[in-house]
Amino acid sequence: MTASIIWNRRNSLKFGRPAIPVTNIIPRAGSLLQEFVIAQEVPDEPPSLAVSTQWHPPEFPYYEANFDAAVFKASSSAGIGVIIRDNKGDAIGALSVPTPLSTSVAAMEALACRRAVLFAKEIGLRQVLFEGDSAMVIQALIQGDSASAEYGNIIDDIRALAADFDFCHFIHVKRNCNVVADALAKKAKILSGLAVRLEDVPEDMAPLLLLDVP
């Protein structure tokens, strides 16, 4: 860096151009070196936002109800699954029920949500978070937009039922945060009617419940 400045000063003097004073050569070299070092630095990338990939229990005194629907095309039927847990991750209630196939997957998810709200109400819960993996249904519930949805009457039913709770909130989650409800919905394929467990889950669901708790 210093040699380059000296060489440029020599050429400036040779061709009659203004030249940097000798006393400024070292400070100028230091300044250029600092600029070079700064230019080579790679700025730190901002930390990526943590994305939840696992179910998390609610805070006390709330309960969390996950719901899901499964479609069985071969039999033109469907299943609904609901799991309700407390702040420790313990099961308060589990439900599986076969149901006729509706007009769309979103409509089935709306029916599953309504069944979850009914189930929570039936077992006397008053402060509940309802989680499902259908963004369309959750958005319709939050925005109160039932007129444009083919399942608008179901959305209206859910909102009317939700008004009876002291606290009720609808949350969209990823599918991998909804595995127990999904398994319960698929289990309905082998059932002939409603199956409910209180403060427990079916034996084959227990491993999923344990894996689901962080």
C-alpha positions as CSV (number, residue, x, y, z in Angstrom):
1,M,0.0,0.0,0.0
2,T,2.8,2.4,1.0
3,A,4.9,1.5,-2.1
4,S,1.9,2.3,-4.4
5,I,1.4,5.7,-2.8
6,I,5.2,6.5,-3.3
7,W,5.0,5.3,-6.9
8,N,2.0,7.5,-7.6
9,R,3.8,10.5,-6.0
10,R,6.8,9.9,-8.2
11,N,4.7,9.9,-11.3
12,S,2.8,13.0,-10.2
13,L,6.1,14.9,-9.7
14,K,7.5,13.6,-13.0
15,F,4.5,14.9,-15.0
16,G,4.0,18.1,-13.1
17,R,0.8,17.1,-11.3
18,P,0.1,17.9,-7.6
19,A,1.7,15.3,-5.4
20,I,0.9,14.1,-1.8
21,P,3.4,15.6,0.8
22,V,6.0,13.1,2.1
23,T,4.7,13.6,5.6
24,N,1.2,12.3,4.6
25,I,2.3,9.1,2.9
26,I,2.2,6.9,6.0
27,P,-1.1,8.2,7.3
28,R,-2.6,7.9,3.9
29,A,-1.4,4.4,3.5
30,G,-3.0,3.5,6.9
31,S,-6.3,5.1,5.9
32,L,-6.4,3.1,2.7
33,L,-5.5,-0.1,4.4
34,Q,-8.4,0.4,6.9
35,E,-10.8,1.0,4.1
36,F,-9.7,-2.1,2.4
37,V,-10.1,-4.3,5.5
38,I,-13.6,-2.9,6.1
39,A,-14.6,-3.6,2.5
40,Q,-13.5,-7.2,2.9
41,E,-15.6,-7.8,6.0
42,V,-18.8,-9.9,5.4
43,P,-21.6,-8.5,7.5
44,D,-23.2,-11.0,9.9
45,E,-26.4,-12.5,8.6
46,P,-29.4,-11.7,10.8
47,P,-30.4,-14.7,12.9
48,S,-33.2,-16.7,11.3
49,L,-36.5,-16.7,13.1
50,A,-37.2,-19.9,15.0
51,V,-40.1,-21.8,13.6
52,S,-42.0,-24.1,15.8
53,T,-41.9,-27.7,14.5
54,Q,-43.5,-29.3,17.6
55,W,-46.6,-29.0,19.6
56,H,-46.3,-26.9,22.8
57,P,-48.6,-27.0,25.8
58,P,-50.6,-23.9,26.6
59,E,-50.0,-21.8,29.7
60,F,-52.1,-22.3,32.8
61,P,-55.1,-22.1,33.1
62,Y,-55.8,-22.6,29.4
63,Y,-56.4,-25.9,27.6
64,E,-55.4,-26.7,24.0
65,A,-57.7,-28.6,21.6
66,N,-56.1,-29.8,18.4
67,F,-58.5,-31.0,15.6
68,D,-58.1,-32.6,12.2
69,A,-60.0,-34.4,9.5
70,A,-59.1,-37.4,7.4
71,V,-60.7,-38.3,4.0
72,F,-61.2,-41.9,3.1
73,K,-61.8,-41.8,-0.7
74,A,-62.3,-45.5,-1.2
75,S,-65.3,-45.6,1.1
76,S,-66.4,-42.0,0.3
77,S,-66.3,-41.2,4.0
78,A,-64.2,-39.2,6.5
79,G,-63.0,-39.1,10.0
80,I,-62.6,-36.4,12.7
81,G,-60.1,-36.4,15.5
82,V,-59.8,-34.2,18.5
83,I,-57.3,-34.2,21.3
84,I,-57.5,-31.8,24.3
85,R,-54.5,-31.3,26.6
86,D,-53.7,-29.2,29.6
87,N,-50.7,-27.0,30.4
88,K,-48.6,-30.1,31.4
89,G,-49.4,-31.9,28.1
90,D,-51.7,-34.4,29.8
91,A,-54.7,-35.6,27.8
92,I,-58.0,-34.2,29.1
93,G,-60.0,-35.8,26.3
94,A,-59.7,-37.6,23.0
95,L,-62.3,-38.1,20.3
96,S,-62.5,-40.1,17.1
97,V,-65.7,-40.2,15.0
98,P,-66.5,-41.4,11.4
99,T,-68.6,-38.9,9.4
100,P,-70.0,-38.6,5.9
101,L,-67.7,-37.1,3.3
102,S,-68.3,-33.4,2.8
103,T,-68.0,-31.2,-0.3
104,S,-64.3,-30.4,0.2
105,V,-61.3,-30.9,2.5
106,A,-61.7,-27.4,3.9
107,A,-65.4,-28.1,4.8
108,M,-64.2,-31.3,6.6
109,E,-61.7,-29.3,8.5
110,A,-64.4,-26.8,9.5
111,L,-66.6,-29.7,10.7
112,A,-63.7,-31.0,12.7
113,C,-63.3,-27.6,14.3
114,R,-66.9,-27.5,15.2
115,R,-66.7,-31.0,16.8
116,A,-63.7,-29.8,18.8
117,V,-65.5,-26.8,20.1
118,L,-68.5,-28.9,21.0
119,F,-66.3,-31.5,22.7
120,A,-64.6,-28.9,24.9
121,K,-68.0,-27.4,25.8
122,E,-69.4,-30.8,26.6
123,I,-66.6,-31.6,29.1
124,G,-67.0,-28.2,30.8
125,L,-63.9,-26.4,29.7
126,R,-64.1,-22.6,29.6
127,Q,-60.7,-21.3,28.4
128,V,-59.5,-23.1,25.3
129,L,-57.1,-22.6,22.4
130,F,-58.3,-24.4,19.3
131,E,-55.5,-25.4,16.8
132,G,-55.9,-26.8,13.3
133,D,-53.8,-27.0,10.2
134,S,-56.2,-25.6,7.7
135,A,-55.3,-21.9,7.2
136,M,-58.5,-21.3,5.2
137,V,-60.7,-22.4,8.1
138,I,-58.7,-20.6,10.8
139,Q,-58.7,-17.4,8.7
140,A,-62.4,-17.5,8.2
141,L,-63.0,-18.0,11.9
142,I,-60.7,-15.1,12.9
143,Q,-62.0,-12.7,10.3
144,G,-65.6,-13.8,10.7
145,D,-65.7,-14.2,6.9
146,S,-68.4,-16.9,6.4
147,A,-70.3,-15.4,3.4
148,S,-67.7,-16.3,0.8
149,A,-67.0,-19.8,2.1
150,E,-69.0,-22.9,0.9
151,Y,-68.9,-24.0,4.6
152,G,-70.0,-20.6,5.9
153,N,-72.8,-22.0,7.9
154,I,-70.3,-24.2,9.8
155,I,-68.2,-21.1,10.5
156,D,-71.2,-19.3,11.8
157,D,-72.0,-22.3,14.1
158,I,-68.5,-22.4,15.4
159,R,-68.4,-18.7,16.2
160,A,-71.8,-19.0,18.0
161,L,-70.5,-21.9,20.1
162,A,-67.3,-20.0,20.8
163,A,-69.2,-17.1,22.3
164,D,-70.1,-19.3,25.3
165,F,-66.5,-19.7,26.4
166,D,-64.8,-17.3,28.8
167,F,-61.8,-17.4,26.5
168,C,-61.6,-18.9,23.0
169,H,-58.9,-18.5,20.4
170,F,-58.3,-20.1,17.0
171,I,-54.8,-20.8,15.9
172,H,-53.3,-22.1,12.6
173,V,-50.5,-24.7,13.1
174,K,-48.3,-26.8,10.9
175,R,-49.3,-30.4,10.2
176,N,-46.3,-31.6,12.3
177,C,-47.8,-29.8,15.3
178,N,-51.1,-31.7,14.8
179,V,-50.0,-35.3,14.6
180,V,-52.1,-36.7,17.4
181,A,-55.3,-35.2,16.1
182,D,-54.5,-36.5,12.6
183,A,-53.9,-40.0,14.0
184,L,-57.2,-39.9,15.8
185,A,-59.0,-38.7,12.7
186,K,-57.5,-41.6,10.7
187,K,-58.4,-44.1,13.4
188,A,-62.1,-43.3,12.7
189,K,-61.8,-45.4,9.5
190,I,-62.1,-48.6,11.6
191,L,-64.8,-47.3,13.9
192,S,-68.6,-47.7,13.6
193,G,-69.4,-44.7,15.7
194,L,-68.2,-42.0,18.2
195,A,-65.3,-43.0,20.4
196,V,-64.4,-40.8,23.4
197,R,-61.7,-41.1,26.0
198,L,-61.5,-38.8,29.0
199,E,-58.2,-38.1,30.8
200,D,-56.7,-40.7,28.6
201,V,-56.0,-41.7,24.9
202,P,-56.4,-45.0,23.1
203,E,-53.5,-47.3,23.8
204,D,-52.1,-47.0,20.2
205,M,-52.1,-43.2,20.5
206,A,-50.0,-43.1,23.7
207,P,-46.6,-43.2,22.0
208,L,-47.6,-40.3,19.7
209,L,-48.8,-38.3,22.7
210,L,-45.4,-38.8,24.5
211,L,-43.4,-37.9,21.4
212,D,-45.6,-34.8,20.9
213,V,-44.6,-33.2,24.3
214,P,-41.4,-31.2,24.2
